[in-house]
Amino acid sequence: MINTVMEQKILTQWRELDPLSQQEILDFIEFLRFRRLSEPKRVNTKPFPVTRVEDGIGCVDYQGEPKSIEEMQQGIIDEARKQWQQEVRK
């Protein structure tokens, strides 16, 4: 719905300007319209589930022998494979 009070206020002030300034106002309105149309749509969804600090640093308490980089990489691959296979079965 058009706010006629606002519209009248804008027109009154616009008419008091020189032609160059009036054109600047029109150009700015076009800029605003273009910017509004080119903005990505905002989606109100949470991108990630809530996590706890413990979820991210669960291995800090590890008491065994240190693992090599290769062993850690293989552990990550094994766990990813295990989770993927569980998802496929669902």
DRENZAVEX-924124 format. One line per field, with one value per residue (C-alpha): residue number from 1; residue in three letters; z, y, x. Coordinates in steps of 0.2 Angstrom, whole numbers, padded with zeros to 4 digits, m for minus. Layout:
N
seq	[NUM, ...]
type	[ala, ...]
up	[Z, ...]
north	[Y, ...]
east	[X, ...]
end
This chain:
90
seq	[1, 2, 3, 4, 5, 6, 7, 8, 9, 10, 11, 12, 13, 14, 15, 16, 17, 18, 19, 20, 21, 22, 23, 24, 25, 26, 27, 28, 29, 30, 31, 32, 33, 34, 35, 36, 37, 38, 39, 40, 41, 42, 43, 44, 45, 46, 47, 48, 49, 50, 51, 52, 53, 54, 55, 56, 57, 58, 59, 60, 61, 62, 63, 64, 65, 66, 67, 68, 69, 70, 71, 72, 73, 74, 75, 76, 77, 78, 79, 80, 81, 82, 83, 84, 85, 86, 87, 88, 89, 90]
type	[met, ile, asn, thr, val, met, glu, gln, lys, ile, leu, thr, gln, trp, arg, glu, leu, asp, pro, leu, ser, gln, gln, glu, ile, leu, asp, phe, ile, glu, phe, leu, arg, phe, arg, arg, leu, ser, glu, pro, lys, arg, val, asn, thr, lys, pro, phe, pro, val, thr, arg, val, glu, asp, gly, ile, gly, cys, val, asp, tyr, gln, gly, glu, pro, lys, ser, ile, glu, glu, met, gln, gln, gly, ile, ile, asp, glu, ala, arg, lys, gln, trp, gln, gln, glu, val, arg, lys]
up	[0000, m0005, 0010, 0002, 0016, 0013, m0006, m0004, 0007, m0006, m0021, m0011, m0007, m0025, m0033, m0023, m0031, m0047, m0062, m0059, m0041, m0046, m0059, m0045, m0034, m0049, m0052, m0034, m0034, m0048, m0039, m0024, m0035, m0044, m0027, m0020, m0035, m0035, m0017, m0013, m0004, 0014, 0021, 0040, 0043, 0055, 0045, 0058, 0074, 0091, 0097, 0113, 0116, 0121, 0104, 0096, 0107, 0112, 0109, 0121, 0135, 0124, 0136, 0123, 0112, 0101, 0083, 0067, 0054, 0043, 0057, 0061, 0042, 0041, 0057, 0048, 0032, 0042, 0052, 0037, 0028, 0043, 0044, 0026, 0026, 0040, 0030, 0015, 0025, 0032]
north	[0000, 0017, 0029, 0045, 0056, 0050, 0051, 0069, 0074, 0067, 0075, 0092, 0091, 0084, 0099, 0112, 0105, 0110, 0098, 0091, 0086, 0079, 0068, 0062, 0057, 0047, 0039, 0034, 0027, 0016, 0011, 0006, m0004, m0013, m0017, m0024, m0035, m0042, m0046, m0065, m0071, m0073, m0090, m0091, m0108, m0113, m0119, m0131, m0140, m0134, m0142, m0142, m0139, m0158, m0163, m0154, m0159, m0177, m0183, m0172, m0185, m0198, m0208, m0221, m0220, m0205, m0209, m0205, m0193, m0209, m0217, m0202, m0200, m0219, m0217, m0202, m0212, m0228, m0217, m0208, m0225, m0232, m0217, m0217, m0236, m0233, m0219, m0230, m0243, m0231]
east	[0000, 0007, 0009, 0002, 0008, 0026, 0023, 0017, 0032, 0044, 0036, 0036, 0054, 0058, 0050, 0060, 0076, 0085, 0083, 0100, 0097, 0080, 0088, 0100, 0086, 0078, 0095, 0097, 0079, 0084, 0100, 0090, 0078, 0092, 0101, 0085, 0082, 0100, 0101, 0101, 0085, 0088, 0082, 0078, 0085, 0099, 0114, 0121, 0114, 0119, 0135, 0144, 0162, 0164, 0158, 0172, 0186, 0181, 0199, 0207, 0206, 0215, 0227, 0234, 0250, 0251, 0244, 0253, 0245, 0242, 0233, 0222, 0218, 0214, 0203, 0193, 0191, 0185, 0172, 0166, 0164, 0155, 0143, 0140, 0135, 0123, 0115, 0113, 0104, 0091]
end
